[in-house]
Each structure stands twice: as C-alpha cells, then as structure tokens.
Amino acid sequence: MLDYWLIAEFMLLGVGTGFLAGLLGIGGGMTMVPFLTMIFTARAFPDDAVVKMAIATSLTTILFTSISSVWAHYKRGAVRTDLLWFMGSGAFVGTFVGANFAGALKGSVLAAIFAVFVGYSAWQMLRGKKPKPGRDVPGKSGQAAVGGVIGFMSSLLGAGGGFITVPFLTWCNVQMHQAVATSAGMGFPIAAGGLIGYAISGASVRGLPEGSLGYIYLPALAILAIGSVVTAPLGAKVAHAMNVATLKKTFAILLFALAGYMLTRAF
C-alpha cells in the first residue's frame, strides 16, 4: 500500500515531466529517470535494481503519453506512416533486445551510460545546433535497422527516442513537423518493446518491491501516466505563447545536474 507522500511524489513528477515534455518538445525520460532513482533509493529498493526500475518505469509511461500525442499529429496529417511502420517495427525489436541487455548489466554501469547521454543531450541543447538535410531516407531495411538502434538506445535511457529520431529524419530531408510527429508515433512501439523486455528480464530477480512487473514498478507507472498525460497538452499550449529558447538553455543546466547525480550512482 502506497503512503500519501509517495503518491504525491509520483504525481508531482508526472505532472512536471509531462509539462516539460509538451513545453520543450523533449522526452520526459531525461528528467523522470534521475528523480525516480532518487525516490526509489530513498524507499530502500534493492540497490542494483534501482536504476533499472527507474528506466523501465519511465519507458513504459510512454505507452500512454504517445497515444494522445500521435493522435493529435495524425489528425493534422503530419505522421509519416510509411516511415513509422518499418522504423517502429525495428524499434520494437531493438527496445526488447536492449531491455534484456540492460537487465544483465550492473545498475552502476547503466547509470553511467545514462549520465553520458544526458550530458551530451544537454550540451547539444546549449549549442542549439540543428542538423542540416544531407541525404534521403533509407530503404525499408535501412529504416528498420535505424529503428532498431533507436529502440536499443531508448531502452538504456528510459526515453522515447526523440533525441535520435528527430535529428535523423531531419537529416534525411523530412520536414520538421513531420519528423516530430513521426517521432511521437515511435514512442508506442518503443515503450511496448520495453514493457515486455523489462518484464521478462526482471521476472526472476528476487527482492523487488510488491507491485513490480519485472523491473516495472506498476504503482508509479499508473500515477506518472495520469500526471503526464494531463499536463503534456498544457505544456504544448504554453509553448506557442512564449519564447522557449532561453528556457531550453536553463533546462540544459538542469540536465547537467541530473547527469552529475547519475554519475554518483555509477561511482
């Protein structure tokens, strides 16, 4: 049975990450994973499983947030379904494989990988440099392969893959609004592969808290999903009414701090 403080912590985190995702167009995993790690650590979850559970739970919330997001884009005709089918199929497989790979790693190694990629993302956000179109979209097998890489990386970071999908599609001469919309659609197969993969990889692990499905902590998943689904559209609405360029740089500094925290988990 969850106590009221824990419920409030999960709800606050879901509301905050959902709003930031809508406001800045970034995946909530970059902020959700470190804070979940803090919460799970404070609740004395098994030490080696803490980061894995944070990543698995964060990744699975995308099942819910991606549905509302991609539907809004789809109604506007922005989703490239021709790309989504093959990239999404590859992403599902890649995330499933990556989740089982992550389950075999030490939690400290996973924390280090997360810290490096979040630090790099923060640096790119500070630079504000966008990829320039330089080639055409690869064929179907190439799309599936790229999707597999995106899914694999997402499984290690607890994110929906937008940090790779959007730059890649933009580089391939896909219009920005279509790249963002298609990236939103990628969230569902990524989260589905992660759900199955982390449920299997954590199934035989002893000592996980009650309410866990493998490495996925279901009580947190439910509360986080509710909070983020409600506030993500609000964040997107606010983004249209303000200049978020400066805010992104401020957020990048927060990401550096969170990356530093995850490094402490590693060392």
Stockholm file with secondary structure:
# STOCKHOLM 1.0

chainA/1-267         MLDYWLIAEFMLLGVGTGFLAGLLGIGGGMTMVPFLTMIFTARAFPDDAVVKMAIATSLTTILFTSISSVWAHYKRGAVRTDLLWFMGSGAFVGTFVGANFAGALKGSVLAAIFAVFVGYSAWQMLRGKKPKPGRDVPGKSGQAAVGGVIGFMSSLLGAGGGFITVPFLTWCNVQMHQAVATSAGMGFPIAAGGLIGYAISGASVRGLPEGSLGYIYLPALAILAIGSVVTAPLGAKVAHAMNVATLKKTFAILLFALAGYMLTRAF
#=GR chainA/1-267 SS CCCHHHHHHHHHHHHHHHHHHHHHCCCTHHHHHHHHHHHHHHTTCCGGGHHHHHHHHHHHHHHHHHHHHHHHHHHTTCCCHHHHHHHHHHHHHHHHHHHHHHHHSCHHHHHHHHHHHHHHHHHHHHHTCCCCCCSCCCCHHHHHHHHHHHHHHHHHHTSCSHHHHHHHHHHTTCCHHHHHHHHHHHHHHHHHHHHHHHHHHTTTCTTCCTTEETTEEHHHHHHHHHHHHHHHHHHHHHHTTSCCHHHHHHHHHHHHHHHHHHHHHHC
#=GC SS_cons         CCCHHHHHHHHHHHHHHHHHHHHHCCCTHHHHHHHHHHHHHHTTCCGGGHHHHHHHHHHHHHHHHHHHHHHHHHHTTCCCHHHHHHHHHHHHHHHHHHHHHHHHSCHHHHHHHHHHHHHHHHHHHHHTCCCCCCSCCCCHHHHHHHHHHHHHHHHHHTSCSHHHHHHHHHHTTCCHHHHHHHHHHHHHHHHHHHHHHHHHHTTTCTTCCTTEETTEEHHHHHHHHHHHHHHHHHHHHHHTTSCCHHHHHHHHHHHHHHHHHHHHHHC
//
